[in-house]
Amino acid sequence: MFPYWGARLCKLRNSRLVYYKPTNVNVVSGVLDFNLLTCAVEVDRETAHNSFRIVVLRSSREFVFRAASNSDLMEWVYQIQRQIQTSKGYRHELTSVSIQPHYWRYMRVSPDVLRRTADTGDLVLFRSKGVLPWLMRTVTCSGTGKISSDVCA
């Protein structure tokens, strides 16, 4: 069923599961933010792979992980379920992020977190996709394409 398992290093904190390739732990390979997604964890009892999957509401993508042992599997599933059950995605059916292409590839900031952490006068930097934003970043030698100072308290 799974011809190749790619090793990933995972970090579970603040209702986020972030994973990295072991060859480059400075670059995020994927992020599942349970405050922005409605997710469920399912243990694969059919195989002896010690595997589980994270299923995201309204997404055809499933994230399959394999643990080194059955006890590791149960610990990971327990800890992920704890993070999911305390998240905003558990309390509300959230789908706006999961319908975006490659939604798991990028860290995102929820509007609630932005409102709690930004102060009046703060600048918020955005990076947009497309030819025009790319051209703007290239001409200005900047990593961002948009700046906003309109943060509501």
VOPAGU-2260 file (C-alpha; in pm, 1 decimal, decimal comma):
REM VOPAGU-2260
SITE   aa  ch    i         X         Y         Z
SITE  MET   A    0       0,0       0,0       0,0
SITE  PHE   A    1     279,8     243,1      85,7
SITE  PRO   A    2     578,8     160,8    -134,9
SITE  TYR   A    3     795,4     434,3      15,0
SITE  TRP   A    4     786,5     612,5     346,3
SITE  GLY   A    5     959,2     948,8     345,2
SITE  ALA   A    6    1108,6    1025,7     684,9
SITE  ARG   A    7     981,5    1346,6     843,6
SITE  LEU   A    8    1058,5    1518,1    1170,1
SITE  CYS   A    9     739,5    1637,8    1336,6
SITE  LYS   A   10     673,2    1906,9    1594,9
SITE  LEU   A   11     336,4    1930,7    1770,7
SITE  ARG   A   12     275,9    2256,1    1955,3
SITE  ASN   A   13       8,4    2524,6    1991,1
SITE  SER   A   14    -252,4    2328,7    1791,0
SITE  ARG   A   15     -13,0    2288,5    1497,2
SITE  LEU   A   16     157,5    1985,0    1353,2
SITE  VAL   A   17     463,6    2104,7    1161,7
SITE  TYR   A   18     682,7    1861,2     974,6
SITE  TYR   A   19    1027,7    1885,5     816,1
SITE  LYS   A   20    1250,4    1670,8     598,4
SITE  PRO   A   21    1539,1    1540,2     809,0
SITE  THR   A   22    1788,9    1671,9     552,6
SITE  ASN   A   23    1672,0    2033,2     605,5
SITE  VAL   A   24    1512,0    2107,5     941,5
SITE  ASN   A   25    1518,5    2481,8     873,7
SITE  VAL   A   26    1257,9    2457,0     596,4
SITE  VAL   A   27     899,8    2361,7     678,0
SITE  SER   A   28     766,6    2081,8     454,8
SITE  GLY   A   29     410,8    2108,1     579,9
SITE  VAL   A   30     183,7    2255,2     845,4
SITE  LEU   A   31    -151,0    2138,3     975,1
SITE  ASP   A   32    -291,1    2421,0    1186,7
SITE  PHE   A   33    -584,7    2277,3    1379,0
SITE  ASN   A   34    -707,3    2630,2    1456,6
SITE  LEU   A   35    -758,0    2688,6    1084,1
SITE  LEU   A   36    -863,0    2337,3     976,8
SITE  THR   A   37   -1121,9    2086,6    1094,9
SITE  CYS   A   38    -936,5    1755,6    1126,2
SITE  ALA   A   39    -973,3    1403,4    1260,3
SITE  VAL   A   40    -716,4    1134,7    1339,7
SITE  GLU   A   41    -772,5     777,2    1225,3
SITE  VAL   A   42    -557,5     480,0    1323,2
SITE  ASP   A   43    -492,5     228,7    1045,8
SITE  ARG   A   44    -582,4    -102,8    1212,1
SITE  GLU   A   45    -575,5    -298,1     884,8
SITE  THR   A   46    -198,1    -304,7     844,3
SITE  ALA   A   47      93,2    -369,8    1075,7
SITE  HIS   A   48     264,8     -43,7     979,1
SITE  ASN   A   49     184,7     142,4    1304,6
SITE  SER   A   50      32,8     411,1    1085,8
SITE  PHE   A   51    -230,4     677,3    1135,5
SITE  ARG   A   52    -379,8     941,3     914,4
SITE  ILE   A   53    -498,5    1295,3     964,7
SITE  VAL   A   54    -807,1    1366,5     758,3
SITE  VAL   A   55    -897,6    1727,4     680,9
SITE  LEU   A   56   -1261,6    1825,5     628,1
SITE  ARG   A   57   -1345,0    1911,8     264,6
SITE  SER   A   58   -1002,8    1804,4     141,0
SITE  SER   A   59    -915,5    1504,5     -71,3
SITE  ARG   A   60    -566,0    1503,2      79,4
SITE  GLU   A   61    -488,5    1271,9     369,2
SITE  PHE   A   62    -171,7    1291,3     573,2
SITE  VAL   A   63     -37,3     947,3     662,5
SITE  PHE   A   64     226,1     901,1     931,1
SITE  ARG   A   65     398,0     591,2    1063,1
SITE  ALA   A   66     534,6     550,1    1413,6
SITE  ALA   A   67     833,6     338,7    1515,1
SITE  SER   A   68     628,1     123,2    1752,7
SITE  ASN   A   69     271,9      66,3    1862,6
SITE  SER   A   70     332,0     257,6    2187,1
SITE  ASP   A   71     471,9     554,4    1988,1
SITE  LEU   A   72     168,6     533,4    1760,9
SITE  MET   A   73     -73,6     551,4    2053,5
SITE  GLU   A   74     118,0     842,4    2212,0
SITE  TRP   A   75     121,8    1042,8    1886,5
SITE  VAL   A   76    -248,9     981,1    1825,0
SITE  TYR   A   77    -334,0    1078,9    2183,1
SITE  GLN   A   78    -129,0    1400,3    2172,1
SITE  ILE   A   79    -263,1    1502,0    1828,8
SITE  GLN   A   80    -621,6    1437,8    1941,5
SITE  ARG   A   81    -558,5    1656,2    2249,1
SITE  GLN   A   82    -434,2    1939,0    2026,0
SITE  ILE   A   83    -730,6    1899,8    1789,7
SITE  GLN   A   84    -985,8    1894,2    2072,5
SITE  THR   A   85    -859,9    2223,8    2213,2
SITE  SER   A   86    -845,5    2393,7    1872,8
SITE  LYS   A   87   -1085,6    2630,5    1703,1
SITE  GLY   A   88   -1118,7    2382,6    1416,7
SITE  TYR   A   89   -1268,4    2128,2    1658,0
SITE  ARG   A   90   -1528,5    2371,8    1790,9
SITE  HIS   A   91   -1627,4    2508,3    1448,4
SITE  GLU   A   92   -1644,1    2349,9    1104,0
SITE  LEU   A   93   -1365,5    2533,0     921,9
SITE  THR   A   94   -1311,3    2480,1     549,2
SITE  SER   A   95   -1187,3    2809,0     400,7
SITE  VAL   A   96    -820,6    2710,8     423,9
SITE  SER   A   97    -860,8    2345,4     319,8
SITE  ILE   A   98   -1011,7    2439,9     -17,1
SITE  GLN   A   99    -697,7    2634,8    -111,3
SITE  PRO   A  100    -442,8    2449,7    -326,3
SITE  HIS   A  101    -145,1    2320,1    -128,4
SITE  TYR   A  102    -287,0    2462,1     195,1
SITE  TRP   A  103     -51,6    2247,5     404,2
SITE  ARG   A  104     266,7    2396,4     256,1
SITE  TYR   A  105     257,0    2733,9     427,4
SITE  MET   A  106     236,5    2872,5     778,2
SITE  ARG   A  107     -67,6    3093,0     815,6
SITE  VAL   A  108    -178,1    3337,8    1079,7
SITE  SER   A  109    -542,6    3331,8    1178,5
SITE  PRO   A  110    -727,5    3664,7    1198,6
SITE  ASP   A  111    -780,9    3604,6    1572,7
SITE  VAL   A  112    -407,9    3566,1    1637,5
SITE  LEU   A  113    -332,7    3871,4    1426,3
SITE  ARG   A  114    -583,5    4081,1    1622,6
SITE  ARG   A  115    -440,4    3962,0    1956,1
SITE  THR   A  116     -76,3    4023,2    1869,9
SITE  ALA   A  117     -73,1    4329,3    1642,9
SITE  ASP   A  118     -77,2    4677,9    1790,6
SITE  THR   A  119    -178,7    5007,7    1637,8
SITE  GLY   A  120      98,9    5126,8    1410,4
SITE  ASP   A  121     233,7    4777,1    1334,8
SITE  LEU   A  122     304,0    4695,2     972,5
SITE  VAL   A  123     185,2    4358,5     840,1
SITE  LEU   A  124     378,5    4217,8     544,8
SITE  PHE   A  125     212,1    3988,9     291,0
SITE  ARG   A  126     361,6    3780,5      15,2
SITE  SER   A  127     129,4    3733,5    -282,3
SITE  LYS   A  128     155,5    3499,2    -576,9
SITE  GLY   A  129     143,3    3589,2    -942,3
SITE  VAL   A  130     351,6    3767,6   -1202,4
SITE  LEU   A  131     287,4    4124,6   -1083,5
SITE  PRO   A  132     372,5    4056,6    -716,7
SITE  TRP   A  133     682,5    3863,1    -829,5
SITE  LEU   A  134     787,3    4157,5   -1047,7
SITE  MET   A  135     730,9    4398,3    -758,4
SITE  ARG   A  136     944,9    4183,9    -524,7
SITE  THR   A  137    1215,8    4156,0    -788,8
SITE  VAL   A  138    1230,2    4529,5    -862,1
SITE  THR   A  139    1225,3    4628,2    -494,2
SITE  CYS   A  140    1459,0    4342,5    -384,3
SITE  SER   A  141    1200,8    4255,8    -119,8
SITE  GLY   A  142    1064,6    3927,5       9,0
SITE  THR   A  143     718,7    4075,9      50,3
SITE  GLY   A  144     470,7    4222,2    -191,4
SITE  LYS   A  145     218,4    4409,5      19,5
SITE  ILE   A  146     226,2    4615,1     333,6
SITE  SER   A  147     -76,0    4690,7     546,5
SITE  SER   A  148    -101,8    4917,7     846,4
SITE  ASP   A  149    -479,5    4875,1     880,3
SITE  VAL   A  150    -489,0    4635,2    1174,6
SITE  CYS   A  151    -810,6    4659,3    1372,5
SITE  ALA   A  152    -794,2    4622,3    1747,7
